[in-house]
Amino acid sequence: MSTEKLMIPEKSPKSPISKSNDPLSILIKKRGIIRGRLTVLTKQINSLDQNSLVSCANKRAELELRLSTASKMFDEFSEIQSEIELSVNDHDLFQQLELREGFESAYYTIIAQAKSLLSSSEVAPSSHPGSHAVKLPTIAMPTFDGSYEHWLEYRDTFLSLVHNNADITPIQKFHYLKSSLKSVAALVIDSLEFSSNNYTVAWDLICNRYNNTRLLVHNHVKALFSIQSLVKESPTHIRDIVDYATSQNITFKFIPPYAPHFGGLWEAGVKSFGRPLTAPVCADLQERQLSSLTRYQRVEQIRQHFWNRWSKEYVSEMQTRTKWKSNHSDLKLNTLVVIKDTNSPPLKWTLGRVTSVLPGQDGVSRVAEIRTATGTIKRAFSKICPLPVEV
């Protein structure tokens, strides 16, 4: 970029506003000095390119310092030029405005060019020829306000960014920890003295307070029961439930079809209660007066009262229970079997062959994969009838 094209020349000495020692001449001289500084800055920026900034860190730092002081130079020019415009007559005012416009245009052009050079030089060259490694955006420091649903995310992020970083000193880690804790979480370490030796103590206090497996499980169960009930089957609503469960780190594990005994207490509870999971949602009637209820609402009130008592008292008492732990007879591969179906008569039950058995965590097999005429299915042993046929 040429300096001569950017600068508008000063008025000739013959101009009526150019005298030797009056205040206006002093202002014009000061303005000329600032324009000269802009000319020098323009030449220096034009002499730089992207490769020189990438290869030489000193040149990049020097350019950043010059840009930081350029705004002060612009403010000085604007102040001096405003005084000159107030001092000249109306005949010379238009020329002064044109000169201001020329300076501002030159200033903005060269500053934009410098910032473009700095931004393009942030892409550092890779060790492989012809390739570049893009500078990744800065990862924001996580914050934690004491809510258990956000603890796991905060703990894992803080461990990877700060706690396990060997380049950060303990006193710096303590500073990051205090700045990332908000609300009630900050009160846990508020009484500790700010020192490098207390960082480990502070982190242990936070972990002991919130890394509580029992409370985390309770929070997940609470989040599961807070899912909005389905009034009718809808793919959109089912997707919303899956997305909500995923956000709460809830994983659904399905039992084999037609094997409610695999579900343990929860399946037994549903069976004994006699209410399907897809039943319509009813309002809470436990606190309503009997005189204001219809017969149906009265039955529903009794059901809700029973469920409330049963879920709090009965389940907690069933801590000791027997379980199918021994394996008396295992199904062999290629065994011809009949698959029980409660919705069909026995003569309509499906035939199949056992392709594999699936042992549980205790090594006992309770589920088998069966190849039928329509595909491969999984069934529990209780739903399989081996036929006395030799293969």
C-alpha positions as CSV (number, residue, x, y, z in Angstrom):
1,M,0.0,0.0,0.0
2,S,1.4,3.4,-1.0
3,T,1.7,6.1,1.6
4,E,1.3,8.9,-0.9
5,K,-2.2,7.6,-1.8
6,L,-3.3,7.5,1.8
7,M,-2.2,11.0,2.9
8,I,-3.8,14.2,1.9
9,P,-1.0,17.0,1.7
10,E,-1.1,19.9,4.0
11,K,-2.1,23.3,2.8
12,S,0.5,25.4,1.1
13,P,2.3,28.1,3.2
14,K,0.3,30.7,1.2
15,S,-2.9,29.6,2.9
16,P,-4.3,32.3,5.2
17,I,-4.4,29.8,8.1
18,S,-0.6,29.1,8.0
19,K,1.2,31.6,10.1
20,S,4.4,31.1,12.1
21,N,3.6,31.4,15.8
22,D,-0.2,31.6,16.1
23,P,-2.0,28.7,17.9
24,L,-3.5,27.4,14.6
25,S,0.0,26.9,13.1
26,I,1.0,24.9,16.2
27,L,-2.0,22.7,15.8
28,I,-1.3,22.1,12.1
29,K,2.3,21.2,13.0
30,K,1.1,18.7,15.6
31,R,-1.3,17.2,13.1
32,G,1.5,16.8,10.6
33,I,3.6,14.9,13.2
34,I,0.7,12.5,13.8
35,R,0.2,12.0,10.1
36,G,3.9,11.2,9.8
37,R,3.6,8.6,12.5
38,L,0.8,6.9,10.6
39,T,2.9,6.9,7.5
40,V,5.7,5.1,9.4
41,L,3.2,2.6,10.7
42,T,1.9,2.0,7.2
43,K,5.3,1.3,5.8
44,Q,6.1,-1.2,8.6
45,I,2.9,-3.1,8.2
46,N,3.3,-3.2,4.4
47,S,6.7,-4.8,4.9
48,L,5.2,-7.8,6.8
49,D,3.6,-10.9,5.5
50,Q,1.9,-14.0,7.0
51,N,5.0,-16.2,6.8
52,S,7.2,-13.8,8.7
53,L,4.7,-13.5,11.5
54,V,4.4,-17.3,11.8
55,S,8.1,-17.9,11.8
56,C,9.1,-15.0,14.0
57,A,7.3,-14.6,17.3
58,N,9.0,-11.2,18.0
59,K,7.6,-9.6,14.9
60,R,4.1,-10.8,15.8
61,A,4.5,-9.4,19.4
62,E,5.8,-6.1,18.0
63,L,2.9,-5.8,15.7
64,E,0.4,-6.4,18.5
65,L,2.1,-3.7,20.6
66,R,1.9,-1.2,17.8
67,L,-1.8,-1.9,17.2
68,S,-2.5,-1.4,20.9
69,T,-1.0,2.1,20.8
70,A,-2.5,3.1,17.4
71,S,-5.8,3.9,18.9
72,K,-4.2,6.6,21.1
73,M,-2.6,8.2,18.0
74,F,-6.1,8.3,16.4
75,D,-7.6,10.0,19.4
76,E,-4.8,12.6,19.4
77,F,-5.4,13.4,15.7
78,S,-9.2,13.6,16.2
79,E,-8.8,16.1,19.1
80,I,-6.3,18.3,17.2
81,Q,-8.3,18.2,14.0
82,S,-11.5,19.2,15.8
83,E,-9.7,22.3,17.3
84,I,-8.4,23.2,13.8
85,E,-11.9,22.9,12.3
86,L,-13.3,25.2,15.0
87,S,-10.6,27.8,14.2
88,V,-10.8,28.0,10.4
89,N,-13.4,30.0,8.5
90,D,-16.3,28.5,6.6
91,H,-14.4,28.7,3.3
92,D,-11.6,26.4,4.6
93,L,-13.8,24.1,6.6
94,F,-14.7,21.8,3.7
95,Q,-11.1,21.2,3.0
96,Q,-10.4,20.3,6.6
97,L,-13.2,17.8,6.6
98,E,-11.8,16.2,3.5
99,L,-8.4,15.9,5.2
100,R,-10.0,14.3,8.2
101,E,-11.7,11.8,6.0
102,G,-8.5,10.9,4.2
103,F,-6.7,10.3,7.5
104,E,-9.5,8.1,8.9
105,S,-9.6,6.1,5.7
106,A,-5.9,5.5,5.8
107,Y,-6.0,4.6,9.5
108,Y,-8.8,2.1,9.2
109,T,-7.3,0.5,6.1
110,I,-3.9,-0.1,7.7
111,I,-5.4,-1.3,11.0
112,A,-7.7,-3.8,9.2
113,Q,-4.7,-5.1,7.2
114,A,-2.7,-5.6,10.4
115,K,-5.5,-7.4,12.2
116,S,-6.0,-9.6,9.1
117,L,-2.3,-10.5,9.2
118,L,-2.5,-11.4,12.9
119,S,-5.6,-13.6,12.5
120,S,-4.2,-15.5,9.5
121,S,-0.9,-16.1,11.3
122,E,-2.7,-18.0,14.1
123,V,-2.8,-21.1,11.9
124,A,0.5,-22.7,12.7
125,P,2.3,-24.9,10.1
126,S,2.2,-28.7,10.8
127,S,5.1,-31.0,10.8
128,H,3.8,-32.5,7.6
129,P,4.5,-30.5,4.4
130,G,1.5,-28.9,2.8
131,S,-0.8,-29.3,5.9
132,H,-1.8,-26.9,8.7
133,A,-3.0,-27.5,12.2
134,V,-6.0,-25.3,13.0
135,K,-5.9,-23.5,16.4
136,L,-8.8,-25.0,18.5
137,P,-11.1,-22.6,20.4
138,T,-10.5,-22.0,24.1
139,I,-12.3,-24.4,26.4
140,A,-14.2,-22.5,29.1
141,M,-13.6,-23.3,32.7
142,P,-16.6,-25.3,34.1
143,T,-18.7,-24.1,37.0
144,F,-20.5,-26.0,39.7
145,D,-23.3,-24.7,41.9
146,G,-23.8,-27.8,44.1
147,S,-26.5,-29.6,42.1
148,Y,-25.9,-33.3,41.9
149,E,-27.2,-33.6,38.3
150,H,-24.2,-31.5,37.2
151,W,-21.5,-33.0,39.4
152,L,-20.3,-35.8,37.1
153,E,-19.9,-33.4,34.2
154,Y,-18.1,-30.8,36.3
155,R,-15.8,-33.4,38.0
156,D,-14.7,-35.0,34.7
157,T,-14.0,-31.7,33.0
158,F,-12.1,-30.2,35.9
159,L,-10.0,-33.3,36.3
160,S,-9.0,-33.3,32.6
161,L,-8.4,-29.5,32.4
162,V,-6.9,-28.6,35.8
163,H,-6.4,-31.4,38.3
164,N,-4.4,-33.8,36.1
165,N,-2.5,-31.0,34.4
166,A,1.2,-31.3,35.5
167,D,2.0,-27.8,34.1
168,I,-0.2,-26.0,36.6
169,T,1.0,-25.4,40.1
170,P,-1.1,-26.4,43.2
171,I,-1.7,-22.7,44.1
172,Q,-3.0,-22.1,40.5
173,K,-5.2,-25.2,40.7
174,F,-6.6,-23.9,44.0
175,H,-7.4,-20.6,42.3
176,Y,-9.2,-22.3,39.5
177,L,-11.1,-24.5,41.9
178,K,-12.4,-21.5,44.0
179,S,-13.3,-19.5,40.9
180,S,-15.3,-22.4,39.4
181,L,-17.4,-23.1,42.5
182,K,-20.6,-21.2,43.0
183,S,-23.4,-20.9,45.5
184,V,-23.5,-23.7,48.2
185,A,-20.5,-25.5,46.6
186,A,-18.2,-22.6,47.3
187,L,-19.1,-22.7,51.0
188,V,-17.5,-26.2,51.4
189,I,-14.0,-24.8,51.0
190,D,-14.7,-21.2,52.0
191,S,-13.0,-21.6,55.4
192,L,-9.7,-23.0,54.0
193,E,-6.6,-20.8,53.8
194,F,-5.6,-20.0,50.3
195,S,-2.3,-21.9,50.0
196,S,-0.7,-24.5,47.7
197,N,-0.8,-27.1,50.5
198,N,-4.6,-26.8,50.9
199,Y,-5.5,-27.5,47.3
200,T,-5.5,-31.3,47.8
201,V,-7.5,-30.8,51.0
202,A,-10.0,-28.6,49.2
203,W,-10.5,-31.0,46.3
204,D,-10.9,-34.0,48.7
205,L,-13.6,-32.0,50.6
206,I,-15.5,-31.3,47.3
207,C,-15.3,-35.0,46.2
208,N,-16.3,-36.4,49.6
209,R,-19.3,-34.0,49.6
210,Y,-20.6,-34.6,46.1
211,N,-19.1,-37.8,44.9
212,N,-21.7,-39.7,46.8
213,T,-22.9,-42.8,44.9
214,R,-26.0,-43.2,47.0
215,L,-27.1,-39.6,46.4
216,L,-26.2,-39.8,42.7
217,V,-28.4,-42.9,42.3
218,H,-31.2,-41.2,44.2
219,N,-30.9,-38.2,41.9
220,H,-31.1,-40.4,38.8
221,V,-34.1,-42.3,40.1
222,K,-35.8,-39.0,40.9
223,A,-35.0,-37.8,37.3
224,L,-36.5,-41.0,35.9
225,F,-39.8,-40.6,37.8
226,S,-40.0,-36.9,36.7
227,I,-40.2,-37.9,33.1
228,Q,-43.5,-36.8,31.6
229,S,-46.0,-39.6,31.3
230,L,-47.3,-40.7,27.9
231,V,-51.0,-40.3,27.4
232,K,-50.8,-42.1,24.0
233,E,-48.2,-43.8,21.9
234,S,-46.2,-41.3,19.8
235,P,-42.7,-41.6,18.2
236,T,-42.1,-37.9,19.1
237,H,-42.9,-38.4,22.8
238,I,-40.8,-41.6,23.0
239,R,-37.9,-39.7,21.4
240,D,-38.3,-37.0,24.0
241,I,-38.1,-39.5,26.8
242,V,-35.0,-41.1,25.3
243,D,-33.3,-37.7,24.9
244,Y,-34.2,-36.7,28.5
245,A,-32.9,-40.0,29.9
246,T,-29.7,-39.6,27.9
247,S,-29.2,-36.1,29.3
248,Q,-29.6,-37.5,32.9
249,N,-27.2,-40.4,32.2
250,I,-30.0,-42.9,32.5
251,T,-29.4,-46.2,30.6
252,F,-32.3,-48.5,29.9
253,K,-31.5,-52.3,30.1
254,F,-34.2,-54.5,28.7
255,I,-35.1,-58.0,30.0
256,P,-36.0,-60.9,27.6
257,P,-39.6,-60.8,26.3
258,Y,-42.3,-62.6,28.3
259,A,-40.0,-63.1,31.3
260,P,-41.3,-60.8,34.1
261,H,-39.4,-62.8,36.8
262,F,-36.1,-61.3,35.3
263,G,-37.2,-57.9,36.5
264,G,-37.2,-58.8,40.2
265,L,-39.2,-56.6,42.6
266,W,-40.3,-54.0,40.2
267,E,-42.0,-56.4,37.8
268,A,-43.5,-58.3,40.7
269,G,-44.8,-55.0,42.1
270,V,-46.4,-54.1,38.8
271,K,-48.0,-57.5,38.5
272,S,-49.4,-57.5,42.0
273,F,-50.7,-54.0,41.7
274,G,-52.6,-54.9,38.5
275,R,-52.1,-51.5,36.7
276,P,-50.3,-51.4,33.4
277,L,-47.6,-48.9,32.7
278,T,-49.6,-47.5,29.8
279,A,-52.7,-46.7,31.9
280,P,-54.0,-43.1,31.7
281,V,-52.6,-40.7,34.2
282,C,-55.0,-39.7,37.0
283,A,-54.9,-36.7,39.3
284,D,-53.7,-37.0,42.9
285,L,-56.8,-37.7,44.9
286,Q,-55.2,-38.7,48.3
287,E,-56.1,-35.4,50.0
288,R,-59.6,-35.1,48.6
289,Q,-62.7,-35.3,50.7
290,L,-64.7,-38.5,50.3
291,S,-67.9,-36.6,49.9
292,S,-66.7,-34.9,46.8
293,L,-65.6,-38.1,45.0
294,T,-67.4,-40.3,42.5
295,R,-67.2,-44.1,42.8
296,Y,-64.5,-44.3,40.3
297,Q,-62.5,-41.6,42.0
298,R,-63.0,-43.3,45.4
299,V,-61.5,-46.5,43.9
300,E,-58.6,-44.5,42.5
301,Q,-58.0,-42.8,45.8
302,I,-57.7,-46.3,47.5
303,R,-55.3,-47.4,44.8
304,Q,-53.1,-44.3,45.2
305,H,-53.1,-44.7,49.0
306,F,-52.1,-48.4,48.7
307,W,-49.4,-47.5,46.2
308,N,-48.0,-44.8,48.5
309,R,-47.8,-47.2,51.5
310,W,-46.6,-50.1,49.5
311,S,-43.7,-48.2,47.8
312,K,-42.5,-46.8,51.1
313,E,-43.0,-49.7,53.5
314,Y,-43.4,-53.1,51.8
315,V,-40.4,-52.9,49.4
316,S,-38.0,-51.7,52.0
317,E,-38.8,-54.9,54.1
318,M,-38.0,-57.3,51.3
319,Q,-34.2,-57.1,51.6
320,T,-33.6,-60.9,51.9
321,R,-34.9,-62.9,49.0
322,T,-33.9,-66.1,47.2
323,K,-32.6,-66.2,43.7
324,W,-32.1,-68.8,41.0
325,K,-28.4,-69.3,41.4
326,S,-27.8,-72.9,40.5
327,N,-27.8,-74.4,37.0
328,H,-29.5,-77.8,37.0
329,S,-29.8,-78.5,33.3
330,D,-28.4,-76.3,30.5
331,L,-29.8,-76.2,27.0
332,K,-27.5,-77.7,24.4
333,L,-26.9,-76.1,21.0
334,N,-29.1,-77.2,18.1
335,T,-31.8,-78.5,20.6
336,L,-35.2,-78.5,19.0
337,V,-37.6,-76.5,21.3
338,V,-41.1,-75.1,21.4
339,I,-41.5,-71.5,22.5
340,K,-44.4,-70.8,24.9
341,D,-46.8,-68.1,23.9
342,T,-49.5,-67.1,26.3
343,N,-51.5,-65.4,23.5
344,S,-51.7,-68.6,21.4
345,P,-52.9,-72.2,21.9
346,P,-50.2,-74.8,22.4
347,L,-50.7,-76.2,18.9
348,K,-49.8,-72.8,17.5
349,W,-46.6,-72.4,19.5
350,T,-43.4,-71.7,17.4
351,L,-40.7,-74.3,16.7
352,G,-37.0,-73.3,16.8
353,R,-33.5,-74.5,17.4
354,V,-31.1,-73.1,20.1
355,T,-28.2,-71.3,18.5
356,S,-26.6,-70.0,21.7
357,V,-27.1,-69.6,25.4
358,L,-26.3,-66.4,27.2
359,P,-24.8,-66.8,30.7
360,G,-25.3,-64.0,33.3
361,Q,-22.7,-62.3,35.5
362,D,-22.8,-65.3,37.9
363,G,-22.0,-67.8,35.0
364,V,-25.5,-69.3,35.0
365,S,-27.4,-69.3,31.7
366,R,-31.0,-68.2,31.8
367,V,-31.5,-66.8,28.3
368,A,-31.1,-68.5,24.9
369,E,-31.1,-67.3,21.3
370,I,-33.4,-69.4,19.1
371,R,-33.6,-69.5,15.3
372,T,-37.1,-69.8,14.1
373,A,-38.7,-69.7,10.6
374,T,-39.2,-65.9,10.9
375,G,-35.8,-65.0,12.4
376,T,-33.7,-65.2,15.6
377,I,-35.3,-64.3,18.9
378,K,-34.3,-64.3,22.6
379,R,-36.3,-66.1,25.3
380,A,-35.9,-67.0,28.9
381,F,-35.5,-70.7,29.8
382,S,-38.9,-70.6,31.5
383,K,-40.5,-69.9,28.1
384,I,-38.7,-72.7,26.3
385,C,-39.8,-76.3,26.1
386,P,-37.1,-78.7,24.8
387,L,-38.4,-81.6,22.7
388,P,-37.1,-85.1,23.3
389,V,-35.6,-85.4,19.9
390,E,-32.0,-86.5,19.2
391,V,-30.1,-84.4,16.8
